[in-house]
Amino acid sequence: MFRLLPVCKDGLLKTLWSSSYYTLRSHIVSCKRNLSNGSDRRSREIDFEFLFNACTTSEVAKRVHALLIVSGRAQSIFVVTRLVNIYAHLGDVSSSRDTFDQVPRKDSYTWNSMISAYVRYRCFSEAVKCVFEMLSSGDARPDFYTFPPVLKACNGLLDGTMLHCWVLKLGFEWDVFVAASLVHMYCRFGLSGNAYTIFKDMPFRDMGCWNSMISGFCQSGNAEEALSILDDMILEGIEMDSVTVATILSICSQKNDMLRGLLIHLFVIKHGLEFNVFVSNALINMYAKFGELKCAQNVFGHMVVRDLVSWNSIIAAYEQNDYPHDALKLFHKMQLNKVQPDLLTLVSLSSGVAQTKDFSGSKSVHGFIMRRCWITEGTVIGNGVVDMYAKLGIIDSAHKVFEELPRKDVISWNTMITGYAQNGLASEAIEVYRRMRENEDVTPNQGTWVSVLPAYAHLGALRDGMRVHCQVLKEGLDLDVFVGTCLIDLYGKCGRLGEAMSLFYDVSKETSVPWNAIISCHGLHGLGETSLKLFEDMLCEGVKPDHVTFLSLLTACSHSGLVDQGEWYFNAMQQTYGIKPTVKHYGCMVDLFGRAGLMEKAYNFIEGMPLRPDASVWGALLGACRIHGNVEMGRRASNRLFELDSENVGYYVLLSNLYANFGRWEGVDKVRSLARDRGLWKTPGWSSIELNNRIEIFYTGNQSHPQCEEIYKELAIINAKIKALGYTPDYSFVLQDVEDDEKENILMSHSERLAIMYGILNTPPKTCIRLYKNLRVCGDCHSVTKYISKLTEREIVVRDSNRFHHFKDGLCSCGDYW
């Protein structure tokens, strides 16, 4: 009996005979009986169709393949192609390719089967290589089945255009499926114009083709063109399907066209598409972009079936519209419904935790991500964790996660730069940007410039900021509203209001963003009246103010002593524009009253706040007490401050200086001792000046500069001259209990005076001098600088921690109000 079966060297028949698959084994037994009557009859009697249908695994298929070889049927191109398809269907692409290679002369059907197998299992580069092998072999001529699958597999535009050339050469451009595939391909690479050229010449367009064209224009930012295609589609009597609706809803969000969105929603209800999960998810996203959370929640609540995307969409809707607590509640509800979160869920969750200032929650989120090893699966979740820690102010943890990211994309670098900048660490932000520029794999984008420009503005580093401006011009992003606004902020905070205004005139002013920046810049320079005039211009342009607009206005009023105007805008913000004040707005009002000397009014305002005052509010009052010498109220404000923020050394310094101004040295010693016991040390005062592409930094009493001797000599000469003009040292600004002659020496060695003298020694006469001071300018230095500007006939621009001072002809732009 065994002699009837030929022996194969690879032992495949022996394996076949010992198979545990009962159906296949029984059929082979019946086949063997027929084989004993002769090879012709044997070949004729085997039911290979039955055996092909029995191939449920790759191992079974290989046994059938062996039997085909033994029976001599493996030479048939039809049979071999059938095997190629069976292996591919079972996921064994390698065996499929081996079988394919055994065919000496292949027809187009065989080639198409192999190409489709590669595409089906996402072996895209192999699919493209296979089609080019077919084109170069000359064995078979491609047909209209060849190109559609491989066009989907193109990973690069070069391969796609080469295939397009072959389509044109072979005359398949009129085939609807080939043309549709070309449309899909060009849309995928963002070349919607090329896709439209093919699309408009198509003799027939199916629904998928219309959707691809609409989606292609949408993804390339051509919303108007996408809507035009939609209109053409409707004119041809083709109704929108779920894919069309989802695409158009995203366009409504792009164009801020809520009316069209509502009309699409009506279409959805009318045609019964509201039960389509894909459509419902798109509606949630659209309403979230418009801030219509009730509508988004209504769509979500009526969904019969909710998938993971549905939960992610509604959670993101609340998180992105500043309702983090609701987002977290929905996450817990999602868990109760036994829906497992994914990476996008955790991105929204990490942002929500940051907004709620939930420090313990941040560790839980990070731990959840680490346990699932998601941090290594992609940069999105890693960037989310870095952003979460940065927004919570845990910048060391943010930096640690950033350094451990397996791959850093441009968003990773931007997030880290922004994190440092927003936490007041401008120098560290600039250092990260420098490292990013050294990385050749990462190209800066709009987000990079928006991240790093505020850091340069904070340091007053105009030269480095101008270099970034040059990069922005090369990239053609200078007219981008966000980049343009950051440039306005840079030049304004570096004392170049003229350049800031020029940039303001160039950018689009349809939103409040650039208006807020230019209003704030004028406020910093003490030009409150100009800020109010700009606000009126903004309203005339039809631009709606937001909460940042009123922060800028109130700050401008505070720096210029416009108390009545500030009160009016604070009330108008609520009554006219329906904007609820935040703690920052209340802090601005306290600063406004305090600077004007209205101490009781400021204190009563705090007591009547509907929100709990934070450290910034009490800090504004303490700063006003320091300016106006109200020791008793300063003591009350400091007590509240130490309860809220006992680790901020600045508040100890303010109270200490307040006591020192009135000679209450026992109070000074007590406050300083309290700060030392808590491990706090005063930030040393310094001033910087930029000359000859070099930034020089001077500390109070600096003796190490190479020109130190010249600086002090020139300072003594200038000091004698301004005394002749009427200057008298104000010893109240010396915060040490020493003799008067020592106090004068201390005043003369303040950092801003050293920087000014360095500027005078190293620049031509009558040249403008610009410097930056990290602390508030003291009253005596303010008086001295006015005298120096008159004596030397120079303009001296000083930016301190609060505002700008423009000294010229013995006067200051602040009008001695700062």
FENGIQUI-V622763 format. One line per field, one symbol per residue. psi: psi as a letter, one per 30 degrees, with the letter a starting at -180 (. if undefined). A space follows every 50 residues. Layout:
# FENGIQUI-V622763
psi = ???
This chain:
# FENGIQUI-V622763
psi = efffkkkkeggeeeeeegkgjeeeeeeeeeeeefffgleeeeeffkifee eeffjfleeeeeeeeeeeeefgfffkeeeeeeeeeeeeeggieeeeeeee ffjejkleeeeeeeeeeeeeggieeeeeeeeeeeefegekkkaffeeeef effjfleeeeeeeeeeeeefggffkeeeeeeeeeeeeeggifeeeeeeef fkfkkleeeeeeeeeeeefggieeeeeeeeeeeefggklkaeeeeeeeee eeeeghieeeeeeeeeeeeeggfffkeeeeeeeeeeeeefgieeeeeeee fgkekkaeeeeeeeeeeeefghieeeeeeeeeeeefghkklaeeefeeee eeeeefhjeeeeeeeeeeeefggfffflfeeeeeeeeeeeffgifeeeee eeffkekjaeeeeeeeeeeeefggieeeeeeeeeeeffjffkkkaeeeef efefeeeefgieeeeeeeeeeeeefggffkeeeeeeeeeeeefggieeee eeeefelkhflfeeeeeeeeeeefggieeeeeeeeeeeeffgkklafeef eeeeeeeefggieeeeeeeeeeeeeefgkkkleeeeeeeeeeeeefgiee eeeeeefgkflkkaeeeeeeeeeeeeeghjeeeeeeeeeeefeeifgjfe eeeeeeeeeefggifeeeeeeeeeeefggkkkkkklkkkjkhhkkkkklk gkgfkfgeeeeeeeeeeeeeefeffgkkkjffgkgkilleeeeeeeefgk eeeeeeeeeefgllkgkkkklkkflkkleeeeeeeeeeeeefhlkjkkja feakkjkkhglkffhgj.
